[in-house]
Amino acid sequence: MPRTDLRTTPFRCIPRGLRGNTQDLLRVHAHHLEPLSLDEAYLDVTETLPQISSATQIAREIRTKIRERTHLTASAGISYNKLLAKLASDHRKPDGWLVITPAMGLGFVETLPVKKFHGIGPATAARMSALGIETGLDLRAGTLSFLRQHFGKAGTFYYWIARGIDDRPVRADRKRKSIGATTTFLHDIFIFDAAQNALQPLIAKAWRLAENTGSHARTVTLKVKYSNFQTLTRSHTDPLYIGDRKAVKQIAGSLLERLFPVPKGIRLLGITLSSFQQPHSTVARQLALALDI
């Protein structure tokens, strides 16, 4: 049965709003760090470092340093498990912090709309709504067998999070499987040159973040969402690895060009780098577009 005793359940903190190479900043505040996405991370501060007295002090210092170094805001969530730490962070974004104590946990989740829970997407939230489940309290009223009947194995996870219980550890050794960036446009794009220009800052961001991992990607994936919300992806995987940003630009441009003329206006573009591996050589490998994609 999942733990509920604070003595055996660590405090964790999630700072949001991270950009660029900020992992060094985070690591000086905690022994264990688990990246969650491009701009989020979990910190296990069960055992605080000698110079730091509390999780709230960590949150304050991280937010201050992010503002000083990047001029960006950040929100932080502090709680006794990952679920509640993330909910607390979301509750105070873009510029704030919240502590959810064990005494507050159950009451906090029962008033929360289920669509706000991390791990419950729009489709699942709609299915829950059809069953009369709108809030955490509604979700908690469902028996374990009922939730498993309607949501399969995920029903067990929903059963426990409705009670504010999450036993997942902070996995400091977790490796990123992909790194990417997306942007949504105010006005649909129909012209190739405009789409290609919009892709460049996404490529630059994804490449910068990938460089920080010390590994090279083998796969470039282009994501396109049209104005009718149809989404498609196109990918290229290199036999060795992609050695520089110019190569990513060439591959992404080729994948994009093949989609034109577009059937609908482009609403969203994204680039993802994946299939990471340590390079066998420090010499960057140049890719030629003559390769099959």
PLY file of the C-alpha trace (Angstrom):
ply
format ascii 1.0
element vertex 293
property float x
property float y
property float z
element edge 292
property int vertex1
property int vertex2
end_header
0.00 0.00 0.00
1.37 3.47 -0.83
3.02 5.42 1.97
1.25 8.29 3.66
3.60 8.84 6.59
5.58 12.08 6.22
8.51 10.48 8.06
9.05 8.15 5.11
7.81 10.38 2.30
10.31 12.94 1.02
9.69 16.61 0.35
10.18 17.56 -3.28
10.21 20.79 -5.22
9.41 21.55 -8.86
10.71 24.83 -10.24
9.09 25.91 -13.51
10.20 28.43 -16.08
13.65 26.92 -16.70
15.43 27.94 -19.88
18.89 27.16 -21.20
21.55 25.47 -19.11
20.10 25.76 -15.59
20.71 22.21 -14.36
23.94 23.25 -12.66
21.95 25.86 -10.76
19.49 23.21 -9.60
22.07 20.59 -8.68
23.74 22.84 -6.11
20.45 22.78 -4.18
19.71 19.05 -4.08
21.34 15.62 -4.37
18.69 14.25 -6.75
17.25 16.00 -9.81
14.88 14.55 -12.41
14.13 16.60 -15.55
10.43 16.50 -16.37
10.26 18.53 -19.57
12.03 21.40 -21.27
11.16 23.79 -18.47
10.43 21.61 -15.44
12.32 19.41 -13.02
11.73 17.51 -9.80
14.16 17.99 -6.91
14.28 15.50 -4.06
15.24 17.56 -1.02
14.45 14.98 1.63
18.04 15.47 2.78
18.84 19.13 2.27
22.40 20.19 1.57
24.35 21.52 4.58
24.01 25.17 3.61
20.23 24.94 3.11
17.72 24.56 5.91
14.39 23.91 4.18
12.53 23.21 0.94
10.96 26.67 1.01
14.40 28.24 1.19
15.43 26.18 -1.84
12.38 27.37 -3.76
13.09 31.01 -2.93
16.75 30.77 -3.91
16.06 28.96 -7.20
13.39 31.44 -8.26
15.66 34.37 -7.40
18.61 32.96 -9.34
16.47 32.13 -12.39
15.23 35.73 -12.43
18.78 37.08 -12.04
20.29 34.89 -14.75
17.49 34.74 -17.31
15.15 37.62 -16.42
12.32 35.08 -16.47
9.71 34.21 -13.88
9.42 30.74 -12.36
6.90 28.98 -10.16
7.65 26.31 -7.57
5.61 23.64 -5.85
6.69 22.09 -2.56
5.04 18.99 -1.19
5.55 15.45 0.10
5.23 13.73 -3.29
5.66 14.45 -6.98
1.95 14.66 -7.78
1.25 17.37 -5.23
4.48 19.25 -5.91
3.53 19.57 -9.56
-0.06 20.56 -8.76
1.27 23.19 -6.36
3.63 24.54 -9.02
0.85 24.72 -11.60
-1.38 26.46 -9.06
1.03 29.39 -8.69
2.46 29.82 -12.19
3.82 31.86 -13.80
5.46 33.57 -10.82
4.83 32.16 -7.36
5.18 29.21 -5.05
2.93 27.05 -2.90
3.49 24.52 -0.12
1.05 21.62 0.26
1.54 19.90 3.61
0.26 16.41 4.50
-2.62 18.02 6.37
-3.60 19.95 3.23
-3.10 17.25 0.58
-6.47 15.47 0.65
-8.47 18.70 0.79
-6.45 20.23 -2.05
-7.03 17.38 -4.51
-10.72 16.92 -3.74
-11.63 20.43 -4.96
-9.46 20.20 -8.07
-11.06 19.56 -11.50
-9.82 16.20 -12.79
-8.50 17.86 -15.96
-5.93 19.64 -13.75
-4.36 16.38 -12.56
-1.02 15.51 -14.12
-1.63 12.25 -16.00
-5.25 12.98 -16.95
-5.43 14.38 -20.47
-8.39 15.98 -22.28
-9.70 12.68 -23.68
-9.61 10.93 -20.29
-11.16 13.97 -18.59
-14.02 13.83 -21.11
-14.57 10.12 -20.38
-14.61 10.87 -16.67
-17.09 13.69 -17.19
-19.40 11.28 -19.00
-19.26 9.10 -15.86
-20.10 12.07 -13.63
-16.50 12.53 -12.44
-15.64 16.24 -12.49
-13.46 16.79 -9.40
-10.98 14.95 -7.24
-13.75 14.27 -4.75
-15.85 12.64 -7.49
-12.85 10.57 -8.50
-12.27 9.46 -4.91
-15.86 8.22 -4.73
-15.08 5.64 -7.43
-14.01 2.24 -6.16
-10.79 0.66 -7.35
-12.71 -1.97 -9.33
-14.92 0.70 -10.94
-11.92 2.77 -12.06
-10.09 -0.31 -13.37
-13.21 -1.35 -15.25
-13.41 1.97 -17.09
-9.73 2.98 -17.34
-7.77 -0.27 -17.20
-4.42 -0.25 -15.42
-4.49 3.55 -15.23
-7.50 3.21 -12.92
-5.16 2.19 -10.10
-3.14 5.37 -10.56
-6.33 7.49 -10.59
-7.54 5.77 -7.42
-4.43 6.79 -5.47
-3.98 10.32 -6.83
-7.59 11.10 -5.83
-6.30 10.50 -2.31
-3.20 12.63 -2.76
-0.95 9.56 -2.77
1.96 9.18 -5.20
4.88 6.86 -4.42
6.96 7.55 -7.53
10.55 8.40 -6.55
12.61 11.22 -8.00
14.69 9.35 -10.57
18.01 11.14 -10.74
19.28 8.69 -13.38
16.36 9.25 -15.73
17.56 9.88 -19.28
15.77 12.18 -21.66
14.41 10.24 -24.62
13.68 13.34 -26.69
14.20 17.09 -26.70
12.10 19.46 -28.73
10.41 22.81 -29.15
7.07 23.88 -30.63
5.30 27.12 -31.43
1.68 27.97 -32.23
0.94 30.81 -34.66
-1.59 33.60 -34.28
-2.19 33.42 -38.04
-2.03 30.27 -40.16
0.99 29.82 -42.43
0.54 28.82 -46.06
3.92 29.74 -47.57
7.03 27.55 -47.36
9.47 30.41 -46.73
7.40 31.68 -43.82
7.21 28.19 -42.30
10.93 27.64 -42.76
11.73 30.96 -41.08
9.45 30.09 -38.16
11.27 26.77 -37.76
14.72 28.30 -37.19
14.34 29.45 -33.56
12.82 26.05 -32.71
15.82 24.29 -34.21
18.19 26.59 -32.34
16.42 25.95 -29.03
16.24 22.17 -29.46
19.89 21.97 -30.49
21.02 24.11 -27.54
19.15 21.90 -25.09
20.48 18.74 -26.75
24.05 20.03 -26.52
23.63 20.39 -22.77
23.03 16.63 -22.46
26.48 15.78 -23.83
24.92 13.32 -26.30
24.10 13.45 -30.00
20.70 12.71 -31.53
20.20 10.37 -34.45
16.59 11.30 -35.23
14.99 14.59 -36.28
11.18 14.74 -36.19
9.09 17.52 -37.68
5.61 18.08 -36.24
2.92 20.01 -38.10
-0.60 20.82 -36.96
-3.02 22.29 -39.50
-5.85 24.73 -38.90
-8.34 21.84 -38.83
-6.22 20.33 -35.98
-4.96 17.47 -38.15
-1.47 16.60 -36.90
1.28 14.79 -38.73
4.94 14.01 -38.12
7.82 13.30 -40.47
11.16 11.90 -39.29
14.68 11.15 -40.47
17.10 8.86 -38.58
20.81 8.93 -39.34
22.87 5.70 -39.11
25.46 7.39 -36.87
24.56 10.73 -35.30
23.77 14.31 -36.25
26.86 16.39 -35.61
25.77 20.02 -35.81
22.85 22.42 -35.95
23.35 23.02 -39.69
22.59 19.37 -40.34
19.39 19.59 -38.27
18.40 22.67 -40.26
18.98 20.87 -43.57
17.03 17.77 -42.54
14.14 19.75 -41.06
13.97 21.96 -44.16
13.81 18.92 -46.41
11.05 17.30 -44.33
9.09 20.56 -44.33
9.47 21.21 -48.06
7.90 17.86 -48.90
4.64 18.98 -47.26
4.12 21.90 -49.62
1.80 22.99 -51.04
-0.13 22.47 -47.78
-3.80 21.38 -47.80
-4.62 23.70 -44.90
-2.96 26.56 -43.11
-0.27 25.53 -40.60
-1.27 26.34 -37.02
1.70 24.77 -35.18
5.25 23.68 -35.94
7.60 21.62 -33.81
11.04 20.00 -33.95
12.14 17.05 -31.80
15.57 15.46 -31.49
15.70 11.88 -30.21
17.55 8.53 -30.31
20.39 9.97 -28.23
23.76 8.30 -27.93
27.26 9.18 -26.85
29.34 10.10 -29.92
32.28 7.85 -30.76
34.26 10.88 -31.88
34.44 14.53 -30.96
34.53 15.41 -34.66
31.16 16.70 -35.83
29.74 14.65 -38.69
28.34 16.58 -41.63
25.12 15.22 -43.16
24.38 15.42 -46.85
20.79 15.71 -48.02
21.49 13.07 -50.64
20.79 10.52 -47.93
17.37 8.91 -48.05
14.88 10.40 -45.60
0 1
1 2
2 3
3 4
4 5
5 6
6 7
7 8
8 9
9 10
10 11
11 12
12 13
13 14
14 15
15 16
16 17
17 18
18 19
19 20
20 21
21 22
22 23
23 24
24 25
25 26
26 27
27 28
28 29
29 30
30 31
31 32
32 33
33 34
34 35
35 36
36 37
37 38
38 39
39 40
40 41
41 42
42 43
43 44
44 45
45 46
46 47
47 48
48 49
49 50
50 51
51 52
52 53
53 54
54 55
55 56
56 57
57 58
58 59
59 60
60 61
61 62
62 63
63 64
64 65
65 66
66 67
67 68
68 69
69 70
70 71
71 72
72 73
73 74
74 75
75 76
76 77
77 78
78 79
79 80
80 81
81 82
82 83
83 84
84 85
85 86
86 87
87 88
88 89
89 90
90 91
91 92
92 93
93 94
94 95
95 96
96 97
97 98
98 99
99 100
100 101
101 102
102 103
103 104
104 105
105 106
106 107
107 108
108 109
109 110
110 111
111 112
112 113
113 114
114 115
115 116
116 117
117 118
118 119
119 120
120 121
121 122
122 123
123 124
124 125
125 126
126 127
127 128
128 129
129 130
130 131
131 132
132 133
133 134
134 135
135 136
136 137
137 138
138 139
139 140
140 141
141 142
142 143
143 144
144 145
145 146
146 147
147 148
148 149
149 150
150 151
151 152
152 153
153 154
154 155
155 156
156 157
157 158
158 159
159 160
160 161
161 162
162 163
163 164
164 165
165 166
166 167
167 168
168 169
169 170
170 171
171 172
172 173
173 174
174 175
175 176
176 177
177 178
178 179
179 180
180 181
181 182
182 183
183 184
184 185
185 186
186 187
187 188
188 189
189 190
190 191
191 192
192 193
193 194
194 195
195 196
196 197
197 198
198 199
199 200
200 201
201 202
202 203
203 204
204 205
205 206
206 207
207 208
208 209
209 210
210 211
211 212
212 213
213 214
214 215
215 216
216 217
217 218
218 219
219 220
220 221
221 222
222 223
223 224
224 225
225 226
226 227
227 228
228 229
229 230
230 231
231 232
232 233
233 234
234 235
235 236
236 237
237 238
238 239
239 240
240 241
241 242
242 243
243 244
244 245
245 246
246 247
247 248
248 249
249 250
250 251
251 252
252 253
253 254
254 255
255 256
256 257
257 258
258 259
259 260
260 261
261 262
262 263
263 264
264 265
265 266
266 267
267 268
268 269
269 270
270 271
271 272
272 273
273 274
274 275
275 276
276 277
277 278
278 279
279 280
280 281
281 282
282 283
283 284
284 285
285 286
286 287
287 288
288 289
289 290
290 291
291 292
